[in-house]
Structure formats: structure tokens, C-alpha cells
Amino acid sequence: MSMPASFANRLSIPVIGSPLFIISNPDLVIAQCKAGVIGSFPSLNARPIEQLDEWLTRLGEELTPQDAPFAVNLIVHKTTARLEEDLALVVKHKVPVVITSLGAREDVNAAVHSYGGIVLHDIINDRFARKAIEKGADGLIAVAAGAGGHAGTISPFALIQEIRAWFDGPLALSGSIASGGAVLAALAMGADFAYIGSAFIATTEARADDRYKAMIVESGASDIVYSNLFTGVHGNYLRPSIVAAGMDPDNLATGDVSTMNFGSGGNSDAKAWKDIWGCGQGIGAITEVQGAAGFVAKLRREYEEARARLGLSTQVARAA
């Protein structure tokens, strides 16, 4: 299954705002969708479960057919005790796009397909990509080196190249994308969408600590530390936040994979994502905190400028 043409027609630029644990909320998602990018949030951000029903109701009421569609992220790992309840609400509200993470499940994909929804599964290598498609995912999110939060180590050039050798369906690329030029580069490599997370943390709508937002503006690629201490899975985090938590970012212990904890970061006293702040390497392009609509407008302007430099039409390329 490919992304419906109607999705591309509702986008101002081929971008998906990635689901940000704790941070994404209806205000941010609505701002993203109305600015013309696919907005998303992790289902676990809505607590208790009743709040998820409320959030999905609000999105259904405030977003129109002219706005970009929204997505909900489901963590399908065995440690997610609420998955079945969250999936039931996704089906009830007919969420147009579902992003699945940390495991591919045929039953989840079938439930989303039952009402015509689309599943994008995030992966960090070609082996996981093949498994996701075999189990019924419609598309892939290639999480390459430099992405914020849980990230892989493979170059985006290599990862996209390997996937496109056998898969021609919807493909988004994640990893250090924070400018319009980087969006165009993702498409040039073979992706259909750029998947942007860290840059949206530094927006006024994001439910993030003001110190977190300021740290993103003030930091660059060299301020990112890759570690599995905090959740048991390797991810990228802001060095200053690790220092503020009283730890030496250059001498971190190795996390215990057997005690993975995606909700609170159970492998250290400092908790991801409350104390240790996830972020990707592309943040050198973020120079201010602004509204999501302003950031998307900046992306679109840079995207068009990049196309013009290459002698291409400034019309946004079809994203599906």
C-alpha cells in the first residue's frame, strides 16, 4: 500500500513531525498539521488512558480535510502494558497514520488496516526493515545515525540505499534533519519524507522545559552523546543535561538491556526523558525558539532555496 495521493496534496512540504515522548501534545500536533506537515504524538503521552480518548476527539474536531493528517505512535514492545487499550482507541477514532516502534506486530497492523489506516514502522537497519514489511507494515521510517532519542548508527546514505534496493513503498528518513536543504537531500537519496523531531522540541507549542528548549538553541552536534544507560537502548542525548544530572558524559556506564524501560529510563537515577534530554545531531541549525508554524515556514523557504540552487522547480515534490 502506498500513501494516498490526498495526503501529499495536503502537505506544504514532505515532512513528518516525529512523536516526541512527553513533549508532543495536541497543541503541537494541530499546529504542525495546519502548517502542512504530518504531526504525531506517542499514545503514552496521554495519561491516564481517558486522556488519549480526549486528545483523539479534539484532533478529529479541530483538524479539517484540508489540513495535513496526523499520526499516533504506538510502542509495541512487550513492556508496554497499555498497548491493547491504546490500539482500541486508535481504531475507534480511525487514526489515519500509525507509527509503530520497538517491534513489528501483525495483529497491530491488521487492526489499523481494518478501517483503512496506514502503518509506518521505524527501523535502524535493513534486517528490521524486512521484518516490518513481512509482518504487514505499509511503510518504513529509517532511523539513521544522528537521530534524536533512540537511534541507529548507520549512515543515511547506506540505510536508504539498502532499503530502496527492494522496497518501493512509503519511506521516511530520520537523522539530523533540521533545515529545508536537509529535507531536499532526504528526497534526493530516495526517501519520500523527512522525519523531524529535535527541531520541534524548540517550538512554543512543545511540552518541554524552557531550559531544554534553550539548550537545543545553544548546542550543536558535538554536544550529543550516544548511550544506552538511560533506557537500555542506545540513544542520543544532550551532553549538558547529563552534566546537570551529576554524571560524566565521557564515562557513562553501560545500560542493562534486560531491564529496558521506555517510560522512565529505569537504568539510572536520572530519568530519560525527564532529566536526560534526548536530541539529534542536526540542532546546529536551530537558532531560536519559535512557533511550529514559523519553523515549518522556514523549512519551506529553505527547501525552495535549495531547489533553486540546483536549478529545480520550487514546486514541492510529491511526497508519496
C-alpha positions in Angstrom: 0.0 0.0 0.0 1.3 3.5 -0.8 0.4 6.7 0.9 -2.8 8.1 -0.5 -2.3 10.9 -3.1 -4.7 13.0 -1.0 -2.0 13.0 1.8 0.6 14.6 -0.5 -1.9 17.2 -1.6 -2.4 18.3 2.0 1.3 18.8 2.7 3.2 22.1 2.3 6.5 20.2 2.4 7.2 16.4 2.6 7.8 16.3 6.4 6.6 14.2 9.3 7.0 15.6 12.8 8.2 12.7 14.8 6.4 11.7 18.0 8.3 13.2 21.0 8.0 11.3 24.3 6.4 13.5 27.0 6.7 16.6 24.7 4.3 16.1 21.8 0.7 17.2 22.6 -2.4 18.2 20.8 -1.4 21.9 20.6 1.8 20.9 18.8 0.2 18.3 16.5 -2.6 20.7 15.5 0.0 23.5 14.7 2.1 21.0 12.7 -0.9 19.7 10.7 -2.3 23.2 10.0 1.2 24.3 8.8 1.2 21.4 6.3 3.3 18.7 7.9 2.2 15.4 9.4 2.1 15.9 13.2 2.3 13.0 15.6 2.4 12.1 19.3 3.1 8.9 21.3 0.0 7.4 22.7 1.7 7.1 26.1 1.9 10.9 26.3 -1.8 10.9 27.1 -2.1 9.8 30.7 -4.4 8.3 32.0 -5.9 6.3 29.2 -9.0 8.5 29.2 -6.9 11.5 28.1 -6.0 9.6 24.9 -9.7 9.4 24.0 -10.0 13.2 24.7 -7.0 14.0 22.6 -8.1 12.0 19.7 -11.6 13.5 19.9 -10.1 17.0 19.9 -7.9 16.3 16.9 -10.9 14.9 15.0 -12.8 18.1 15.7 -10.2 20.7 15.1 -8.4 19.3 12.0 -10.1 19.6 8.7 -9.7 17.6 5.4 -7.5 20.5 4.1 -5.0 20.1 7.0 -2.3 17.5 6.9 -3.2 14.2 8.5 -1.9 13.3 12.0 -0.3 10.2 13.4 -0.2 8.3 16.7 2.9 6.4 17.8 2.4 3.0 19.4 5.3 1.4 21.3 4.6 -2.3 20.6 7.4 -3.6 22.8 6.3 -6.3 25.4 6.9 -3.8 28.2 4.1 -1.6 27.0 1.2 -2.7 29.3 -1.3 -0.3 27.7 -0.9 -1.3 24.1 -4.2 -3.1 23.7 -6.2 -0.2 25.2 -4.3 2.4 23.1 -4.9 0.3 19.9 -8.6 0.1 20.6 -8.8 3.9 20.8 -6.8 4.2 17.6 -9.3 2.0 15.8 -12.3 3.8 17.4 -11.0 7.2 16.1 -9.7 5.8 12.8 -6.3 7.4 13.2 -5.1 7.9 9.6 -1.4 7.1 10.2 0.0 4.9 13.0 3.8 4.8 13.7 4.9 1.6 15.4 8.2 1.3 17.3 10.3 -1.4 19.0 8.8 -4.5 17.4 6.6 -5.3 14.5 3.3 -7.0 15.2 0.9 -8.4 12.6 -2.1 -8.0 14.8 -1.5 -4.3 15.3 -1.1 -3.8 11.6 -4.3 -5.7 10.8 -6.2 -3.7 13.3 -5.1 -0.4 11.7 -5.8 -1.8 8.2 -9.3 -2.8 9.3 -10.5 0.8 9.0 -8.2 1.9 6.2 -5.3 3.3 8.3 -1.7 3.2 7.3 1.2 1.8 9.4 4.8 3.2 9.3 7.3 1.2 11.3 10.6 2.7 12.4 13.7 0.7 12.0 17.5 1.1 12.4 18.8 -1.4 9.8 17.8 -3.3 6.7 17.1 -6.6 8.6 14.5 -4.9 10.8 13.0 -3.2 7.7 12.4 -6.5 6.0 10.8 -8.0 9.1 8.4 -5.0 9.4 7.2 -5.3 5.8 6.9 -9.1 6.1 4.6 -8.5 9.1 2.3 -6.1 7.2 3.7 -2.5 7.7 2.9 -0.3 4.8 5.9 1.9 5.1 9.2 2.5 6.9 10.9 5.2 8.9 14.6 4.8 8.5 16.2 6.0 11.8 19.8 6.7 10.8 22.9 7.9 12.6 22.5 11.2 14.3 18.7 11.0 15.1 17.4 12.1 18.4 16.4 9.7 21.1 16.6 6.0 20.3 18.7 6.0 17.1 20.8 3.7 14.9 24.4 4.0 13.8 24.1 3.5 10.0 24.7 6.4 7.6 21.5 7.6 6.0 23.1 7.1 2.6 23.8 3.4 3.3 20.4 2.8 5.0 18.2 4.3 2.3 20.3 2.7 -0.4 19.8 -0.8 1.1 16.1 -0.4 1.7 15.4 1.1 -1.8 17.1 -2.0 -3.4 14.0 -4.0 -2.6 11.3 -1.7 -1.2 9.4 1.0 -3.2 6.7 1.9 -0.7 6.5 4.9 1.6 9.8 5.7 3.2 10.7 8.5 5.7 14.3 9.3 6.8 15.2 10.4 10.3 18.6 11.6 11.4 19.9 15.2 11.8 17.3 16.8 9.6 16.6 20.4 10.8 16.7 22.5 7.6 14.9 22.7 4.3 18.1 21.8 2.5 18.3 18.6 4.5 14.7 17.8 3.6 15.6 18.0 -0.1 18.7 15.9 0.5 16.5 13.2 2.1 14.3 13.1 -1.0 17.3 13.1 -3.3 18.6 10.0 -1.5 15.3 8.2 -2.2 13.1 9.0 0.8 9.5 10.2 0.4 9.5 12.2 3.7 11.9 13.8 6.1 11.2 12.8 9.7 12.0 15.7 12.0 11.9 15.6 15.8 14.5 17.6 17.7 13.8 20.9 15.9 10.1 20.7 17.0 11.2 20.5 20.7 12.3 24.1 20.4 8.8 25.3 19.5 6.4 27.3 21.7 3.8 24.6 21.5 6.1 21.7 22.6 5.5 20.5 26.2 9.2 20.8 27.1 11.1 22.5 29.8 12.2 26.0 28.8 15.7 25.0 29.8 15.5 22.1 27.4 14.5 24.4 24.5 17.2 26.9 25.3 19.8 24.0 25.5 18.8 23.0 21.9 19.3 26.5 20.6 22.7 26.8 22.3 24.0 23.4 21.4 25.5 21.7 18.3 26.4 18.3 17.0 29.4 17.9 19.3 27.0 18.3 22.3 25.3 15.0 21.6 26.2 11.8 23.5 25.2 8.3 22.4 24.4 5.9 25.3 22.2 3.0 26.3 22.5 3.7 30.1 19.2 5.5 30.5 16.7 3.1 28.9 18.7 0.0 27.9 18.5 1.1 24.2 21.1 3.3 22.6 20.0 6.8 22.0 21.3 10.4 21.5 21.1 12.8 24.4 22.2 16.4 25.2 25.6 16.4 26.9 24.7 19.5 29.1 21.7 17.6 30.5 23.8 14.7 31.5 26.3 17.0 33.2 23.4 18.8 35.0 22.3 15.4 36.4 25.7 15.0 38.0 27.2 12.4 35.6 30.3 12.5 33.4 29.1 12.1 29.8 32.5 10.8 28.7 32.4 8.0 31.3 28.9 6.6 31.3 28.2 3.0 32.4 26.7 0.5 30.0 22.9 0.1 30.4 21.3 -3.3 31.2 19.4 -4.4 28.1 17.5 -6.9 30.1 15.8 -4.0 32.1 14.6 -1.9 29.2 12.3 0.8 30.4 11.0 3.2 27.8 8.7 5.0 30.1 11.1 6.4 32.7 14.6 5.3 31.9 15.0 2.7 34.6 18.7 2.1 34.4 19.9 5.2 36.2 18.7 7.5 39.0 18.4 10.3 36.4 15.4 9.6 34.2 15.1 9.8 30.5 13.3 11.9 29.3 12.6 14.0 32.3 16.2 14.7 33.4 18.3 13.4 30.5 17.1 15.2 27.4 17.1 13.4 24.0 18.2 15.3 20.9 19.7 14.7 17.5 22.9 15.9 15.9 21.2 18.4 13.5 20.4 21.0 16.1 23.1 23.4 15.0 20.5 24.7 12.5 18.2 25.6 15.4 18.9 29.2 16.4 15.7 30.3 18.1 12.5 29.1 19.9 9.5 29.8 17.7 6.0 28.6 16.9 5.7 25.4 14.9 4.1 27.3 12.0 7.1 29.6 11.9 9.5 26.7 11.8 7.6 25.0 9.0 7.6 28.2 7.0 11.3 28.5 7.5 11.7 24.8 6.3 9.6 25.5 3.3 11.6 28.7 2.4 15.0 26.9 2.8 13.6 23.9 0.8 12.7 26.2 -2.1 16.0 28.0 -1.9 17.8 24.6 -2.1 15.8 23.6 -5.1 16.5 26.9 -6.8 20.3 26.5 -6.2 20.1 23.2 -8.1 18.0 24.7 -10.9 14.9 22.8 -9.9 11.3 24.0 -9.8 10.3 25.4 -6.5 7.1 23.4 -6.5 7.1 21.0 -3.6 7.8 17.5 -4.9 5.0 15.0 -4.5 5.6 13.2 -1.2 4.0 9.9 -2.0 
